[in-house]
Amino acid sequence: MKWTVQITRKAEKQIKQVPESIRKKLFALLADIEQAGPARGNWPNYGKLDNTRHHCHIKKGNPCYVAVWEVTDKKINIVE
């Protein structure tokens, strides 16, 4: 089953400001979410925030980059 992944306007603006290497990792994460669903235990530093929100640290350290997504029906919204 394929999931629908949407990126909010706020997240789009934030994505434009991060380095290219981080964008590539984010888009790999999005492709993985689209194919396998929102629970991404195979990614390092993945965690569930509550019943509908998940997050994954794309890069640890300083600066740290974190993707946050929310599940609504069969859609996944990348919120920040």
C-alpha positions, -999 to +999 in steps of 0.1 A: +000+000+000+013+034-009+008+064+014+003+100+003+030+124+016+023+161+016+046+189+028+031+219+045+041+254+033+060+260+065+080+228+060+087+238+023+102+270+034+123+253+061+135+227+036+149+254+013+171+267+041+189+234+049+221+221+032+217+198+001+230+167+020+202+171+046+176+176+018+187+143+002+183+124+034+149+140+040+137+130+005+150+095+011+130+094+043+099+107+025+102+080-001+105+054+026+075+067+044+055+068+011+063+031+005+063+016+040+041+039+061+047+064+089+064+041+115+101+042+105+118+021+131+146+013+106+158+049+106+182+060+134+167+082+161+131+076+150+104+082+177+067+084+181+056+117+197+019+107+202-008+087+185-005+107+152+029+124+152+063+109+145+098+123+143+132+114+131+166+131+137+180+133+102+213+146+116+224+146+152+249+170+166+251+207+161+231+218+142+205+190+146+179+184+118+146+168+127+117+158+105+082+158+121+052+142+104+016+137+113-008+110+101-043+119+090-064+091+074-041+076+047-022+109+043+011+119+059+018+156+064+054+167+069+048+196+093+083+207+103 
